Amino acid sequence: MNCVDLSKALGAQLISFQGSSSLIQAVCSSVCIDSRQVVPGALFVALVGTVQDGHWYVGAAFRAGAKVAMVARARFEYPALDLVRQTKDAQGLLLVVEDTLRGLQQAAAYYLAQFPRLLRIGITGSSGKTTTKEIAAAILGQEQSVVMNQDNLNSETGLPLSVFKVRSHHQVGIFEMGMNRAGEIGELAQVLKPHIALITNIGSAHIGILGSKQAIAQEKKAIFSTFSGTEKALIPADEPYRAFLAEGIRGRICFYGPESFRALGDIHDRGIEGIDLKWEDIPVHCQLSGKHNIRNLLAALAIAQEVSVSSEAIRGGLESVQPLFGRSEILRGPVTVIRDCYNANPESMQEVIAFCDSIEWSGRRIYVIGSMLELGSASPEAHAGIGRVLATSKADWIGFLGTATQEAVAALEQTCSETGQGEAGRMSFYYTDSLPCLSQVLAEQIQPGDLVLLKGSRACGLEQLTEVVMGPREARAGYKKVKGGGV
């Protein structure tokens, strides 16, 4: 990326302390926001966070081989930083902008514009983004060169950094777009400017940030905000907010669902064995499990239908999809573990509980439930609702982790008391705010033949209980990851 052209596009000031020759050679091979990950020739963007300030690490970035550092004008002349001296010593360049986060996003948009032939696909929603992206990429990748976010690098910084992975040979870019604050989806849409944009659903994730599902729908709808008339909006046919999401969109609107595909035959959820379907009367087996993944599968098919890939690519892609860490992974051994602890919200929590209840199982069911975060004032009732769901579930023992789950425990106790289940009946449960305590109690509970669910927000760290459930290292050698897919 030519930094002289970039500075003009951003309206930024490019400063060289080595004369015009340095400006002529100002071409960066990569972009980085962490000085520890800088490689020679990189553009280092000094972001200002709530705890760290990237401007303190400009010198370290130059020493690691960065060619240019993007800095904020307000920090440029700050004496303690001494950016001028550090830049001179490194014979580097400074790209001075008003705001480095905004500069990073604008740089990504500028970079992406250099690939006009790239088909840009954006995916957002309260849940299912990553899995939908992975399925769509598996299908389209059968016939075309695809680039996408790695894992869930979908944030205000993750998406721009992912965009810089685009190369001239790529034909399709599939990028999921997440949010942690109001207005973020609109900013990411300005970076990506998708030709095809899909919403998976409108749920309660981030309701603590935005305040209501209506506000969440408004935020997700911003994925269509850069449409000019030729783009395509894909919206679930059964989404309660479908009319609102479609209103005022400049472009073609497609409502997708099971009836959207003439080639799609019967779909069967086979529990932990995956999903069976027919495409043009030919059987297809997808390794992802659960009814929630049927929705993700349909979303990916909606994308594939717009791109017009072959039936062979669809069947090959669906059969090749592999599970992702912490997203309904199923580990089979003496104890079967369903590890779904990458994220949690009320909808995904209910879905995975229903999935575990639906599995034909002769042994005990042990559900370990962690707090659902980012729910704000909705948290108490949301957790109470999960407690009521668990009270009518098929769980034999439930472990709760985290202060927020006290509301679930209270609701569970009340419901069990009313129904006669509880400690004196079939179901028992344990609450703690300590992962080590839960680990110890859980280890005492586990027996061969158990089905164990680990479900909670990532910050709960429930994945650390995997070894407790599966036993010592020599026992874990017999486990096999067989199915998976995110909620």
C-alpha positions as CSV (number, residue, x, y, z in Angstrom):
1,M,0.0,0.0,0.0
2,N,1.4,3.3,-1.1
3,C,1.4,5.6,1.9
4,V,1.7,8.8,-0.1
5,D,-1.6,8.0,-1.9
6,L,-3.1,6.8,1.4
7,S,-2.3,10.1,3.1
8,K,-4.0,12.0,0.2
9,A,-7.1,9.7,0.5
10,L,-7.3,10.3,4.2
11,G,-6.4,14.0,4.1
12,A,-3.6,13.1,6.5
13,Q,-0.1,14.6,6.9
14,L,2.8,12.3,5.9
15,I,6.0,13.5,7.6
16,S,9.5,12.3,6.6
17,F,12.7,13.3,8.3
18,Q,14.9,11.8,5.6
19,G,13.8,13.9,2.6
20,S,11.7,13.2,-0.4
21,S,13.3,9.8,-1.1
22,S,11.7,8.3,2.0
23,L,8.3,9.4,0.7
24,I,8.9,7.8,-2.7
25,Q,9.7,4.5,-1.0
26,A,6.8,4.7,1.5
27,V,5.1,1.4,0.6
28,C,3.8,-0.7,3.4
29,S,3.3,-4.5,3.2
30,S,1.1,-5.0,6.2
31,V,-0.9,-3.1,8.9
32,C,-0.7,-3.8,12.6
33,I,-2.1,-2.3,15.9
34,D,0.1,-4.3,18.2
35,S,3.8,-3.5,18.3
36,R,4.6,-7.0,19.4
37,Q,3.2,-8.3,16.1
38,V,5.0,-5.8,13.8
39,V,6.9,-7.3,10.9
40,P,9.4,-5.3,8.7
41,G,7.7,-3.0,6.3
42,A,4.5,-2.6,8.4
43,L,2.2,0.4,9.0
44,F,1.7,0.6,12.7
45,V,-1.5,2.3,13.8
46,A,-1.3,3.8,17.3
47,L,-4.8,3.3,18.8
48,V,-5.9,4.9,22.0
49,G,-7.7,2.5,24.3
50,T,-9.2,2.7,27.8
51,V,-6.1,1.2,29.3
52,Q,-3.3,1.2,26.7
53,D,-2.2,4.0,24.3
54,G,-0.5,2.8,21.2
55,H,1.5,6.0,21.0
56,W,3.7,4.8,23.8
57,Y,4.8,1.9,21.6
58,V,5.7,3.7,18.4
59,G,9.4,3.4,19.1
60,A,9.0,-0.3,19.7
61,A,7.1,-0.7,16.5
62,F,9.9,1.1,14.6
63,R,12.6,-1.0,16.2
64,A,10.6,-4.1,15.1
65,G,10.7,-2.9,11.5
66,A,7.7,-0.7,11.0
67,K,8.1,1.7,8.1
68,V,5.3,4.1,9.0
69,A,3.4,4.9,12.2
70,M,-0.1,6.4,12.1
71,V,-0.5,8.8,15.0
72,A,-3.1,11.2,16.3
73,R,-2.5,14.9,15.9
74,A,-3.2,15.5,19.5
75,R,-0.4,13.1,20.5
76,F,2.1,14.3,17.9
77,E,3.5,17.1,19.9
78,Y,3.1,15.6,23.3
79,P,6.6,16.0,24.9
80,A,6.7,12.8,26.9
81,L,6.1,10.7,23.8
82,D,8.9,12.3,21.8
83,L,7.5,10.9,18.6
84,V,9.7,13.1,16.4
85,R,13.0,11.8,17.9
86,Q,11.9,8.2,17.8
87,T,10.8,8.5,14.1
88,K,14.1,10.2,13.2
89,D,16.2,7.6,14.9
90,A,14.3,4.8,13.0
91,Q,14.4,6.8,9.7
92,G,10.7,6.1,9.7
93,L,7.6,8.1,8.6
94,L,4.7,9.5,10.5
95,L,1.1,9.6,9.1
96,V,-0.7,12.2,11.2
97,V,-4.5,11.9,11.4
98,E,-7.2,13.4,13.7
99,D,-8.3,10.1,15.1
100,T,-6.3,6.8,14.6
101,L,-9.3,4.5,14.9
102,R,-11.1,6.4,12.2
103,G,-7.9,6.5,10.3
104,L,-7.5,2.8,10.4
105,Q,-11.1,2.3,9.2
106,Q,-10.6,4.8,6.4
107,A,-7.3,3.2,5.4
108,A,-9.1,-0.2,5.2
109,A,-11.8,1.3,3.0
110,Y,-9.2,2.9,0.7
111,Y,-7.3,-0.4,0.5
112,L,-10.4,-2.4,-0.3
113,A,-11.3,0.0,-3.1
114,Q,-8.2,-1.1,-4.9
115,F,-9.9,-4.4,-5.6
116,P,-13.0,-3.4,-7.6
117,R,-13.6,-7.0,-8.8
118,L,-13.9,-8.4,-5.3
119,L,-17.4,-9.5,-4.5
120,R,-18.0,-8.2,-0.9
121,I,-20.3,-10.0,1.4
122,G,-21.2,-8.8,4.9
123,I,-22.9,-10.8,7.7
124,T,-24.3,-9.5,10.9
125,G,-26.8,-10.5,13.5
126,S,-27.2,-11.3,17.2
127,S,-25.9,-14.9,16.8
128,G,-24.8,-17.3,14.1
129,K,-22.5,-14.8,12.3
130,T,-19.3,-16.8,12.5
131,T,-20.9,-20.2,11.6
132,T,-22.8,-18.7,8.7
133,K,-19.6,-17.1,7.4
134,E,-17.8,-20.4,7.7
135,I,-20.5,-22.4,5.9
136,A,-20.7,-19.8,3.1
137,A,-16.9,-19.7,2.7
138,A,-16.8,-23.5,2.6
139,I,-19.4,-23.5,-0.2
140,L,-18.1,-20.6,-2.3
141,G,-14.5,-21.7,-1.7
142,Q,-15.2,-24.9,-3.7
143,E,-15.1,-22.8,-6.9
144,Q,-13.7,-19.4,-6.1
145,S,-10.8,-17.8,-4.1
146,V,-12.3,-16.6,-0.8
147,V,-11.0,-14.3,1.9
148,M,-12.7,-13.9,5.2
149,N,-12.3,-12.8,8.8
150,Q,-10.2,-15.3,10.8
151,D,-12.2,-16.5,13.8
152,N,-14.5,-13.6,14.9
153,L,-12.2,-10.6,14.1
154,N,-15.3,-8.6,13.3
155,S,-15.0,-5.5,15.5
156,E,-14.2,-1.8,14.8
157,T,-10.5,-2.9,14.6
158,G,-10.9,-6.6,13.7
159,L,-12.8,-6.0,10.4
160,P,-10.4,-3.4,9.1
161,L,-7.4,-5.6,9.9
162,S,-9.1,-8.5,8.2
163,V,-9.7,-6.4,5.1
164,F,-5.9,-5.9,4.7
165,K,-5.7,-9.6,4.0
166,V,-7.3,-9.2,0.6
167,R,-5.0,-9.9,-2.3
168,S,-5.4,-9.6,-6.1
169,H,-6.3,-13.3,-6.6
170,H,-9.3,-13.2,-4.2
171,Q,-12.6,-13.2,-5.9
172,V,-15.0,-13.1,-2.9
173,G,-14.6,-11.5,0.5
174,I,-16.9,-12.8,3.3
175,F,-16.8,-10.6,6.4
176,E,-18.8,-10.9,9.6
177,M,-19.6,-7.6,11.4
178,G,-20.1,-7.4,15.1
179,M,-20.6,-4.6,17.5
180,N,-19.8,-3.5,21.1
181,R,-21.3,0.0,20.9
182,A,-24.0,2.0,19.1
183,G,-23.0,3.1,15.6
184,E,-20.4,0.4,15.1
185,I,-22.2,-1.5,12.3
186,G,-22.6,1.6,10.3
187,E,-18.9,2.4,10.6
188,L,-18.0,-1.2,9.5
189,A,-20.4,-0.9,6.6
190,Q,-18.6,2.2,5.4
191,V,-15.4,0.1,5.4
192,L,-16.8,-2.9,3.6
193,K,-19.5,-1.4,1.4
194,P,-21.0,-4.9,0.9
195,H,-22.6,-6.0,-2.4
196,I,-24.5,-8.6,-0.5
197,A,-25.5,-8.1,3.2
198,L,-27.2,-10.7,5.4
199,I,-28.7,-10.5,8.8
200,T,-28.9,-13.8,10.7
201,N,-31.4,-12.7,13.4
202,I,-32.3,-10.1,16.0
203,G,-31.8,-11.3,19.5
204,S,-30.9,-10.0,23.0
205,A,-27.1,-10.1,22.6
206,H,-25.7,-6.6,23.6
207,I,-29.1,-5.5,24.9
208,G,-27.3,-4.0,27.9
209,I,-25.5,-1.7,25.5
210,L,-28.4,-0.7,23.2
211,G,-31.3,-1.0,25.6
212,S,-33.9,-2.8,23.6
213,K,-34.4,-5.3,20.7
214,Q,-35.7,-2.5,18.6
215,A,-32.5,-0.6,19.0
216,I,-30.6,-3.8,18.2
217,A,-32.6,-4.2,15.0
218,Q,-31.8,-0.5,14.1
219,E,-28.1,-1.1,14.7
220,K,-28.0,-4.4,12.7
221,K,-30.0,-2.7,9.9
222,A,-27.0,-0.3,9.4
223,I,-25.3,-3.1,7.4
224,F,-27.5,-1.9,4.5
225,S,-26.6,1.8,5.0
226,T,-24.2,2.1,2.1
227,F,-26.5,0.5,-0.4
228,S,-27.0,2.6,-3.6
229,G,-29.6,0.5,-5.4
230,T,-27.9,-2.5,-6.9
231,E,-27.0,-4.3,-3.7
232,K,-28.9,-7.3,-2.2
233,A,-30.2,-7.5,1.4
234,L,-30.9,-11.0,2.8
235,I,-33.3,-11.1,5.8
236,P,-34.7,-14.2,7.6
237,A,-38.3,-14.8,6.5
238,D,-39.4,-15.7,10.0
239,E,-37.6,-12.7,11.7
240,P,-40.2,-10.7,13.7
241,Y,-38.4,-7.5,12.7
242,R,-38.3,-8.4,9.0
243,A,-40.6,-5.5,8.0
244,F,-38.6,-3.0,9.9
245,L,-35.3,-4.3,8.6
246,A,-36.6,-4.2,5.0
247,E,-38.1,-0.7,5.2
248,G,-36.3,2.0,3.2
249,I,-33.5,-0.3,1.9
250,R,-32.1,0.9,-1.4
251,G,-31.5,-2.4,-3.2
252,R,-33.1,-5.8,-3.8
253,I,-34.6,-7.5,-0.7
254,C,-34.7,-11.3,-0.3
255,F,-36.4,-13.0,2.6
256,Y,-34.8,-16.4,3.0
257,G,-36.0,-19.6,4.7
258,P,-36.7,-23.3,4.0
259,E,-39.0,-22.4,1.2
260,S,-36.4,-20.2,-0.6
261,F,-34.6,-23.0,-2.4
262,R,-36.2,-25.2,-5.0
263,A,-33.3,-27.7,-4.9
264,L,-33.5,-28.2,-1.1
265,G,-35.2,-31.4,0.0
266,D,-36.0,-32.5,3.5
267,I,-33.7,-31.5,6.4
268,H,-33.3,-33.7,9.4
269,D,-31.6,-32.8,12.6
270,R,-29.9,-36.0,13.8
271,G,-28.7,-34.6,17.1
272,I,-25.0,-35.1,17.8
273,E,-24.8,-37.0,14.5
274,G,-25.3,-33.8,12.5
275,I,-27.8,-32.6,9.9
276,D,-29.0,-34.6,6.9
277,L,-30.5,-33.0,3.8
278,K,-31.0,-33.4,0.1
279,W,-29.9,-31.0,-2.5
280,E,-31.3,-31.8,-6.0
281,D,-32.4,-35.2,-4.5
282,I,-28.8,-36.1,-3.7
283,P,-28.1,-36.9,0.0
284,V,-25.8,-34.5,1.9
285,H,-24.5,-34.9,5.4
286,C,-23.4,-31.8,7.3
287,Q,-21.4,-32.2,10.5
288,L,-23.0,-29.3,12.3
289,S,-25.5,-30.2,15.0
290,G,-28.8,-28.8,16.1
291,K,-31.8,-26.9,14.8
292,H,-30.0,-23.6,15.4
293,N,-27.4,-24.6,12.8
294,I,-30.2,-25.4,10.3
295,R,-30.9,-21.7,10.4
296,N,-27.2,-20.9,9.8
297,L,-27.1,-23.4,7.0
298,L,-30.1,-21.7,5.3
299,A,-28.4,-18.3,5.7
300,A,-25.3,-19.6,3.9
301,L,-27.4,-21.1,1.2
302,A,-29.1,-17.8,0.7
303,I,-25.7,-16.3,0.0
304,A,-24.7,-19.1,-2.2
305,Q,-27.9,-18.7,-4.2
306,E,-27.1,-15.0,-4.9
307,V,-23.5,-15.9,-6.0
308,S,-24.8,-18.7,-8.3
309,V,-22.4,-21.5,-7.4
310,S,-23.0,-25.0,-8.7
311,S,-24.9,-27.7,-6.9
312,E,-21.6,-29.7,-6.6
313,A,-20.1,-26.7,-4.7
314,I,-23.0,-26.5,-2.3
315,R,-22.9,-30.2,-1.5
316,G,-19.1,-30.2,-1.2
317,G,-19.1,-27.1,1.0
318,L,-21.8,-28.4,3.4
319,E,-20.0,-31.7,3.8
320,S,-16.6,-30.1,4.4
321,V,-17.6,-27.6,7.2
322,Q,-15.5,-28.2,10.4
323,P,-16.4,-27.2,14.0
324,L,-14.9,-24.1,15.6
325,F,-13.5,-23.9,19.1
326,G,-16.2,-23.3,21.7
327,R,-19.1,-23.3,19.3
328,S,-21.2,-26.5,20.0
329,E,-18.1,-28.7,19.7
330,I,-18.9,-32.2,20.6
331,L,-16.2,-34.3,22.1
332,R,-16.9,-38.0,22.4
333,G,-15.3,-40.4,24.9
334,P,-16.3,-42.0,28.2
335,V,-18.1,-38.7,28.8
336,T,-19.6,-36.8,25.9
337,V,-18.9,-33.0,26.1
338,I,-20.8,-30.3,24.3
339,R,-18.5,-27.3,24.6
340,D,-20.4,-24.1,23.7
341,C,-18.6,-21.5,25.7
342,Y,-17.5,-18.9,23.2
343,N,-20.5,-16.6,23.8
344,A,-23.9,-16.7,25.4
345,N,-27.2,-14.8,25.2
346,P,-30.7,-15.8,26.1
347,E,-31.6,-17.1,22.7
348,S,-28.4,-19.2,22.2
349,M,-28.7,-20.5,25.8
350,Q,-32.2,-21.7,25.2
351,E,-31.3,-23.2,21.9
352,V,-28.4,-25.3,23.2
353,I,-30.4,-26.5,26.2
354,A,-33.2,-27.6,23.8
355,F,-30.6,-29.3,21.7
356,C,-29.1,-31.2,24.7
357,D,-32.6,-32.2,25.8
358,S,-33.4,-33.5,22.3
359,I,-30.5,-35.9,22.2
360,E,-31.5,-39.5,22.9
361,W,-29.3,-40.4,25.9
362,S,-29.3,-43.3,28.3
363,G,-26.9,-41.7,30.8
364,R,-27.1,-38.6,33.0
365,R,-27.2,-35.0,31.6
366,I,-25.1,-32.5,33.4
367,Y,-25.5,-28.8,32.4
368,V,-22.8,-26.3,33.5
369,I,-24.2,-22.8,33.0
370,G,-22.1,-19.6,33.2
371,S,-23.3,-16.0,33.3
372,M,-24.6,-14.2,30.2
373,L,-22.9,-10.9,30.0
374,E,-23.6,-7.5,28.3
375,L,-27.3,-7.8,29.1
376,G,-27.4,-4.6,31.3
377,S,-30.7,-4.0,33.1
378,A,-32.3,-7.0,31.3
379,S,-29.8,-9.4,33.0
380,P,-31.9,-10.4,36.0
381,E,-35.0,-11.4,34.1
382,A,-33.0,-13.0,31.3
383,H,-31.2,-15.2,33.8
384,A,-34.5,-15.9,35.6
385,G,-35.9,-17.0,32.3
386,I,-33.1,-19.5,31.8
387,G,-33.7,-20.8,35.3
388,R,-37.3,-21.6,34.4
389,V,-36.1,-23.2,31.1
390,L,-33.7,-25.4,33.1
391,A,-36.3,-26.4,35.6
392,T,-38.3,-28.1,32.8
393,S,-35.2,-29.5,31.1
394,K,-33.9,-33.0,31.2
395,A,-30.8,-32.1,33.2
396,D,-30.0,-34.3,36.2
397,W,-27.4,-31.9,37.7
398,I,-26.8,-28.3,37.0
399,G,-23.7,-26.3,37.9
400,F,-24.0,-22.5,37.9
401,L,-21.1,-20.1,37.7
402,G,-21.1,-16.3,38.2
403,T,-23.0,-13.7,40.2
404,A,-25.6,-13.1,37.5
405,T,-26.7,-16.8,37.5
406,Q,-28.1,-16.3,41.1
407,E,-31.3,-15.1,39.4
408,A,-31.4,-18.4,37.4
409,V,-30.9,-20.4,40.6
410,A,-33.7,-18.6,42.4
411,A,-36.1,-19.1,39.4
412,L,-35.0,-22.7,39.2
413,E,-35.6,-23.4,42.9
414,Q,-39.0,-21.7,42.8
415,T,-40.1,-23.7,39.7
416,C,-38.8,-27.0,41.0
417,S,-40.6,-26.4,44.3
418,E,-43.8,-25.8,42.4
419,T,-43.3,-28.9,40.2
420,G,-41.8,-31.2,42.8
421,Q,-38.6,-31.8,41.0
422,G,-35.6,-30.2,42.8
423,E,-33.3,-31.8,45.3
424,A,-36.0,-34.3,46.5
425,G,-36.8,-35.3,43.0
426,R,-34.9,-35.9,39.8
427,M,-32.8,-32.6,39.5
428,S,-30.1,-31.2,41.7
429,F,-27.9,-28.1,41.3
430,Y,-25.0,-26.2,42.7
431,Y,-24.1,-22.5,42.5
432,T,-20.7,-20.7,43.0
433,D,-18.9,-17.6,41.8
434,S,-15.6,-19.5,41.9
435,L,-14.4,-21.5,38.9
436,P,-12.0,-23.6,41.1
437,C,-14.8,-24.5,43.4
438,L,-17.0,-25.4,40.5
439,S,-14.2,-27.5,39.1
440,Q,-13.8,-29.4,42.3
441,V,-17.5,-30.1,42.7
442,L,-17.9,-31.0,39.0
443,A,-15.0,-33.5,39.2
444,E,-16.9,-35.3,41.9
445,Q,-20.1,-35.5,39.9
446,I,-18.8,-36.8,36.6
447,Q,-19.4,-40.5,35.7
448,P,-18.7,-42.5,32.6
449,G,-21.7,-42.2,30.3
450,D,-22.6,-38.6,31.2
451,L,-23.6,-36.0,28.7
452,V,-22.0,-32.7,29.8
453,L,-22.9,-29.2,28.5
454,L,-20.5,-26.3,29.1
455,K,-22.3,-23.0,28.2
456,G,-21.6,-19.4,29.1
457,S,-20.1,-16.2,28.0
458,R,-16.4,-16.4,27.1
459,A,-15.3,-14.4,30.1
460,C,-16.6,-17.2,32.4
461,G,-13.8,-19.4,31.2
462,L,-15.9,-22.6,31.1
463,E,-13.6,-24.1,28.5
464,Q,-11.1,-24.6,31.4
465,L,-13.5,-27.3,32.7
466,T,-12.9,-29.5,29.7
467,E,-10.0,-31.3,31.3
468,V,-12.0,-31.8,34.5
469,V,-14.8,-33.4,32.6
470,M,-12.6,-35.5,30.3
471,G,-10.3,-36.7,33.1
472,P,-6.5,-37.1,33.2
473,R,-4.4,-36.7,30.1
474,E,-4.1,-40.5,29.4
475,A,-7.9,-40.7,29.5
476,R,-8.3,-37.6,27.2
477,A,-6.3,-39.3,24.5
478,G,-9.3,-41.4,23.7
479,Y,-11.6,-38.4,23.0
480,K,-12.5,-37.4,19.5
481,K,-14.1,-34.2,18.2
482,V,-16.8,-35.4,15.9
483,K,-19.3,-32.6,15.3
484,G,-19.8,-28.9,16.0
485,G,-20.9,-25.5,14.9
486,G,-21.7,-22.3,16.6
487,V,-24.9,-21.1,18.1
